[in-house]
Amino acid sequence: MLWYQIFNDGVEYEAKVGKPFVPPDITIKQVWEVVPKHLFKKSTAKSLYYTTRHLLVTYLLYVFAQNIDLVVSTLGGTPLAKQVLKVICWTGYWSFQGFAFSGLWCIGKFGLSKILIQVQAGHGALSDYGIVNDVLGLVLHSVVLTPYHAWRFTHRAHHKATQSFERDETFMPFLRSDFKLPDGKVAVRMDYAEILEETPAFTLFRLFVRQFFGFQLYLLHNRKGNRRYPAFTSHYRPTSQLFKPGERSAIVLSNVALLVAFTGLGIYIHNNGWNTAMKYYFMPWLFQHNWMVMFTYLQHSDPTIPYYRKDEWTFVRGALATVDRPLFGWVGRFFLYNIASDHVAHHFFSTVPFYNLPEVTKAIKPVLGEYYAYDSTGVLAALWRSFTQCVFIEDEGDIVFYRNRYGESVVDLDEKAKNKGHTKPVNSAEQAEIIVD
């Protein structure tokens, strides 16, 4: 890819724009049959190796940051050059340590245990031993201040209902009625502009808040979560409607683990000061949230990807309504463990170890055909495109696409499917329970 192409739409995206969408009728049986069974096999030793390697890289980045002043003084130069180099080094540390923190979160995500306190929930893709998945997930998520079990339960619900407007858990779209927009049949461009148009500076501000603080706001009070829950529903409250009664003890355990993590941070701050903690931990932690929100948002928010309502949703359609993206190149592969580049496979087979996901993607692509969603658009261009064009969906319609701030969509439902309805294959919520569990 040439440097200027990072600002262009990928050819895969351009091929979908304006093309009528016919809902897929692929069955889960067709997809499962082509995946070699050995790819489901987990290796505890291999998972522990990757975890150890990742922790070592995280520590080495910390050591580098401790020696930035030494590096700058050794290289010499004018005072201005030294200051510029110091800024570059610190920004580089925050960025890459943010990727490292994101990787810890990703490893913990794959370790989301399937068995805890007789509750089925999670991926269990690190080991066949539930205790290994739980210990790794709880420790790694707590290190980056994520409530392991709370997020485990809602993430499982997300996998069971991906892109279902009624039941999905996060990045839920706004409706036309939320903005009090006129009916789409009579609205004109000026109607949208008066309500939705904003300055680029304000758009950048909203994007900044979403990128760096959006995940914690979601955990705290369900920001951009499913609207079926009451306002200010929190992942930190054991009695929250996000959880079943039998899951509450696990939520308490997550909160205790976070208290231990905060205690450790408090001791570090007491011994080293706030400024040191900010430089070495909290700035990378903020960058981690930027990277996390970026790749999770782009996996599920795109102008060419549909939302399904009611009986038009199936598990397969939900899994196909995700996008594989080669985000961050080798950095994404090394630090994020294929979570962006092989996310479609992850949604079909959440228990497959991350190191086998590329082979799963290769196996299922011929079956998925044109419904396999891959987009090579540069990450910044894709983020800006989705943030500015995925504004709202219609209040009505069983298969709908995002509309931009002028009420326009780049993809619409095929006329035959729109006019006569569409008969879906029988592999919906009931099969999702079996597949995910």
C-alpha positions in Angstrom: 0.0 0.0 0.0 1.4 3.4 -1.0 1.4 6.1 1.7 -1.4 8.1 0.3 -3.7 5.1 0.0 -4.1 5.0 3.8 -6.6 7.8 3.3 -8.6 6.0 0.6 -11.4 3.5 0.9 -10.3 -0.1 0.4 -11.2 -1.8 -2.8 -13.3 -4.3 -0.9 -15.4 -1.5 0.6 -15.8 0.2 -2.7 -17.1 -3.0 -4.3 -20.0 -3.1 -1.7 -21.1 0.5 -2.1 -24.3 0.8 -4.0 -24.6 -3.0 -4.4 -28.1 -4.3 -3.3 -27.8 -6.6 -0.2 -29.3 -10.0 -0.3 -29.4 -11.6 3.2 -27.2 -14.7 3.5 -28.8 -18.2 3.8 -25.6 -19.9 4.8 -26.1 -22.5 7.5 -23.8 -23.1 10.5 -23.4 -26.7 9.3 -21.8 -25.6 6.1 -19.3 -23.5 8.0 -18.4 -26.0 10.6 -17.9 -28.8 8.1 -14.9 -27.1 6.4 -12.9 -26.4 9.6 -10.3 -29.1 10.5 -11.0 -30.4 13.9 -7.4 -30.1 15.1 -7.8 -26.3 15.0 -10.1 -26.5 18.0 -7.4 -28.2 20.1 -6.0 -25.9 22.9 -2.4 -26.0 24.2 -2.0 -24.8 27.7 1.8 -24.7 27.2 1.5 -22.6 24.1 -0.9 -20.2 25.7 1.4 -19.8 28.7 4.3 -19.2 26.3 2.5 -16.4 24.5 1.4 -14.9 27.9 5.0 -15.1 29.2 6.4 -13.6 26.1 3.9 -10.8 26.2 4.6 -10.0 29.8 8.3 -9.9 29.0 7.8 -7.4 26.1 5.6 -5.3 28.4 8.4 -5.2 31.0 11.0 -4.4 28.4 9.0 -1.4 27.2 8.8 -0.2 30.8 12.6 -0.6 31.1 13.0 1.5 27.9 10.8 4.2 29.3 12.9 4.3 32.5 16.0 5.0 30.3 14.5 7.6 27.9 16.6 10.4 29.5 19.7 8.3 29.1 18.9 7.6 25.4 18.3 11.2 24.7 21.5 12.4 26.4 23.6 9.7 24.7 22.3 10.7 21.2 23.2 14.3 21.9 22.1 17.3 19.7 20.8 20.7 20.4 18.5 21.3 23.4 15.6 21.6 21.0 16.5 18.4 19.2 16.7 16.6 22.6 13.3 17.9 23.6 11.8 16.7 20.3 13.4 13.3 20.7 12.2 13.0 24.3 8.6 13.8 23.1 8.9 11.2 20.4 10.3 8.6 22.8 7.5 9.1 25.4 4.8 9.1 22.7 6.2 6.0 21.3 6.3 4.3 24.7 2.7 5.3 25.5 1.6 4.0 22.1 3.4 0.7 22.2 2.8 0.1 25.8 -0.8 0.8 25.1 -0.7 -1.9 22.5 0.9 -4.2 25.1 -1.8 -3.5 27.6 -4.4 -4.1 24.8 -2.6 -7.5 24.2 -3.0 -8.4 27.9 -6.7 -7.6 27.6 -6.9 -9.7 24.4 -5.2 -12.7 26.0 -7.6 -12.4 29.0 -10.5 -12.1 26.5 -9.5 -15.4 24.9 -9.2 -16.9 28.3 -12.8 -16.0 29.2 -13.6 -19.2 31.0 -16.6 -21.4 30.1 -17.1 -22.8 33.6 -17.2 -20.9 36.8 -19.6 -21.4 39.7 -21.7 -23.6 37.5 -22.3 -20.8 35.0 -21.6 -21.3 31.3 -20.1 -18.2 29.9 -17.1 -17.3 27.8 -14.6 -18.6 25.3 -12.1 -20.8 27.2 -9.8 -20.6 24.2 -6.5 -20.7 26.2 -6.7 -24.0 27.9 -8.9 -27.1 28.4 -8.5 -26.4 32.2 -11.1 -23.9 33.4 -8.9 -22.8 36.3 -6.1 -21.8 33.9 -8.5 -19.7 31.8 -9.9 -18.1 34.9 -6.6 -17.3 36.6 -5.1 -15.8 33.5 -8.2 -13.9 32.6 -8.8 -12.5 36.1 -5.2 -11.4 36.6 -4.5 -10.0 33.1 -7.8 -8.1 33.0 -7.4 -6.7 36.5 -3.9 -5.5 35.6 -5.5 -3.2 33.0 -8.5 -2.4 35.4 -11.2 -4.4 33.5 -13.7 -6.3 35.6 -13.0 -9.8 34.2 -16.2 -11.7 35.1 -18.6 -8.8 34.6 -17.3 -8.2 31.1 -17.1 -12.0 30.5 -20.9 -12.3 30.9 -21.8 -9.4 28.7 -19.3 -10.3 26.1 -20.8 -13.8 25.9 -24.2 -12.2 25.4 -22.7 -10.1 22.5 -21.4 -13.3 20.8 -24.8 -14.9 21.1 -26.6 -11.9 19.5 -24.1 -10.1 17.3 -25.8 -7.3 15.3 -29.2 -8.1 16.7 -30.8 -4.8 17.5 -32.9 -6.2 20.3 -30.2 -8.3 22.0 -26.7 -7.2 21.2 -24.7 -5.6 24.0 -22.5 -2.8 22.8 -22.0 -0.1 20.1 -25.8 0.0 19.7 -26.9 2.5 17.1 -29.0 5.5 17.5 -32.5 5.6 15.9 -34.0 8.2 13.6 -36.4 9.0 16.4 -33.6 9.6 18.9 -32.6 12.7 16.9 -36.3 13.7 16.3 -35.7 13.6 12.5 -38.6 13.9 10.1 -39.8 10.7 8.4 -37.4 9.5 5.8 -40.0 9.7 3.0 -40.4 13.5 3.4 -37.1 14.6 4.9 -34.8 16.6 2.8 -31.0 17.2 3.1 -31.5 20.5 4.9 -33.6 18.8 7.6 -30.7 16.5 8.5 -28.1 19.3 8.3 -30.0 21.5 10.8 -30.1 18.7 13.4 -27.0 16.6 12.7 -24.4 18.9 11.1 -21.5 19.9 13.3 -18.0 21.4 13.0 -15.1 19.1 12.3 -13.5 20.3 15.5 -16.5 19.1 17.6 -16.6 15.8 15.7 -12.9 15.3 16.6 -13.7 16.2 20.2 -16.5 13.6 20.4 -14.2 11.0 18.7 -11.5 11.8 21.3 -13.8 11.2 24.2 -15.2 8.0 22.7 -11.8 6.6 21.9 -10.0 7.3 25.2 -12.9 7.1 27.7 -15.7 5.2 25.9 -14.9 1.7 27.2 -14.9 2.8 30.9 -18.1 4.8 30.3 -19.7 1.6 28.9 -18.5 -0.4 32.0 -19.7 2.4 34.4 -23.1 3.2 33.1 -23.7 1.2 29.9 -22.9 4.0 27.5 -23.7 2.8 23.9 -25.0 -0.4 25.4 -28.4 -2.0 24.8 -31.3 0.2 25.6 -33.3 -2.6 27.2 -31.4 -2.0 30.4 -32.3 0.9 32.8 -30.2 4.1 32.7 -26.9 3.9 34.5 -26.7 0.1 34.4 -23.2 -0.8 35.6 -20.8 -3.7 35.2 -19.6 -3.1 38.7 -22.9 -3.7 40.5 -23.5 -7.4 41.2 -27.3 -6.8 41.2 -27.2 -5.2 37.8 -29.7 -6.4 35.3 -26.8 -7.3 33.1 -26.3 -10.4 35.2 -28.3 -13.4 36.3 -28.6 -14.1 40.1 -26.2 -17.0 39.9 -23.5 -14.7 38.4 -23.4 -12.2 41.2 -20.7 -13.9 43.3 -18.4 -13.8 40.2 -19.0 -10.0 39.9 -18.0 -9.6 43.5 -14.8 -11.6 42.8 -14.0 -9.3 39.8 -14.5 -6.2 42.0 -12.2 -7.6 44.7 -9.5 -8.3 42.1 -9.8 -4.7 40.9 -9.5 -3.5 44.5 -6.3 -5.5 44.8 -5.1 -3.9 41.5 -5.9 -0.4 42.8 -4.2 -1.1 46.1 -1.0 -2.1 44.1 -1.3 1.2 42.1 -1.8 3.1 45.3 1.4 1.7 46.8 3.3 2.5 43.6 2.0 6.1 43.6 2.9 6.4 47.3 6.4 5.3 46.7 7.0 7.0 43.3 4.6 9.9 43.0 1.6 10.6 40.7 3.8 12.0 37.9 5.7 8.7 37.7 2.5 6.7 37.7 1.0 8.9 35.1 4.0 8.5 32.8 4.6 4.8 33.1 1.0 3.4 33.7 -1.9 5.7 33.2 -0.9 7.2 29.9 -0.3 3.8 28.3 -3.6 2.7 29.9 -5.4 5.6 28.1 -3.7 4.7 24.8 -4.8 1.1 25.4 -8.4 2.2 25.5 -7.9 4.2 22.3 -6.6 1.0 20.5 -9.2 -1.2 22.1 -12.2 1.0 21.2 -10.7 1.5 17.7 -10.5 -2.2 16.8 -13.7 -3.3 18.6 -15.7 -0.5 17.1 -14.4 -1.1 13.5 -15.2 -4.8 13.9 -18.9 -4.1 14.2 -19.6 -0.6 12.9 -19.4 0.0 9.1 -21.8 1.6 6.6 -21.9 -1.7 4.6 -22.8 -3.9 7.6 -26.5 -4.6 8.4 -28.4 -4.7 11.7 -31.1 -7.3 12.1 -34.3 -7.2 13.9 -36.6 -9.9 15.2 -36.8 -13.1 13.1 -34.4 -11.9 10.4 -31.5 -12.4 12.8 -29.6 -15.7 12.9 -26.3 -16.6 14.5 -24.7 -17.0 11.1 -25.9 -13.6 9.9 -24.7 -12.0 13.1 -21.2 -13.6 12.7 -21.1 -12.4 9.1 -22.0 -8.9 10.2 -18.4 -8.4 11.5 -15.4 -7.1 9.5 -11.9 -8.5 9.3 -9.3 -5.6 9.0 -5.5 -5.8 8.8 -5.3 -3.1 11.5 -1.8 -1.8 12.5 0.0 -4.3 10.3 2.6 -6.5 12.1 1.9 -4.6 15.3 -1.7 -5.8 15.3 -0.7 -9.4 14.6 2.0 -9.4 17.3 0.3 -7.5 20.1 -3.4 -8.2 19.4 -3.3 -11.9 18.5 -5.3 -11.9 15.3 -8.4 -10.3 17.0 -8.8 -7.6 14.3 -7.6 -9.6 11.2 -9.6 -12.8 12.0 -12.6 -11.5 13.9 -15.2 -13.2 11.6 -13.6 -16.6 12.4 -13.6 -15.7 16.1 -17.3 -15.0 16.0 -18.1 -18.3 14.3 -15.7 -20.3 16.6 -15.1 -18.4 19.8 -13.4 -21.4 21.5 -10.6 -21.7 18.8 -7.2 -20.6 20.1 -6.0 -17.3 18.7 -3.0 -18.8 17.1 -5.3 -21.0 14.9 -7.6 -18.3 13.8 -5.8 -17.5 10.5 -6.2 -21.1 9.4 -9.9 -21.0 10.3 -10.3 -17.9 8.2 -8.6 -19.5 5.3 -10.9 -22.6 5.6 -14.2 -20.8 5.8 -13.7 -18.0 3.2 -14.7 -20.2 0.2 -18.0 -21.1 2.0 -18.7 -17.6 3.0 -17.9 -16.2 -0.5 -19.1 -12.7 -1.0 -20.4 -12.5 2.5 -17.0 -12.7 4.0 -16.4 -9.1 5.1 -12.8 -7.9 4.7 -11.7 -4.3 4.4 -8.2 -3.0 3.7 -9.1 0.6 4.3 -6.4 2.3 6.4 -7.3 2.4 10.1 -7.6 6.2 10.5 -9.7 6.5 7.3 -12.0 3.6 8.4 -12.4 5.1 11.8 -13.3 8.6 10.5 -15.6 7.0 7.9 -17.5 4.9 10.4 -17.7 7.6 13.0 -19.1 10.2 10.6 -21.3 7.9 8.5 -22.7 5.4 11.0 -25.0 8.0 12.6 -28.4 6.3 12.9 -30.6 3.5 11.6 -34.3 3.5 10.8 -36.9 2.8 13.6 -38.6 0.3 11.3 -37.3 -2.5 9.0 -36.0 -6.0 9.9 -32.8 -5.5 8.0 -31.3 -2.0 8.1 -28.1 -0.2 7.4 -26.5 2.9 9.0 -27.4 6.3 7.5 -25.1 9.3 7.6 -25.9 12.8 8.8 -27.7 13.5 5.6 -29.9 10.5 5.8 -28.0 8.6 3.2 -27.0 4.9 3.2 -24.3 3.4 1.0 -26.0 0.0 0.9 -29.7 -0.9 0.8 -31.7 -4.1 0.9 -32.3 -5.9 -2.3 -35.7 -5.0 -3.7 -37.0 -8.6 -3.9 -36.0 -9.3 -0.3 -37.5 -5.9 0.7 -40.8 -6.4 -1.1 -41.6 -10.1 -0.4 -39.8 -10.7 2.8 -37.0 -13.2 3.3 -37.1 -16.7 4.7 -34.2 -17.3 7.0 -32.5 -20.6 7.8 -33.3 -22.1 11.2 -30.2 -21.4 13.2 -31.0 -18.5 15.4 -31.1 -17.9 19.1 -31.5 -21.5 20.1 -28.4 -22.6 18.1 -26.5 -19.6 19.3 -26.9 -20.9 22.9 -25.4 -24.2 21.8 -22.6 -22.8 19.7 -21.4 -20.2 22.2 -21.8 -22.4 25.2 
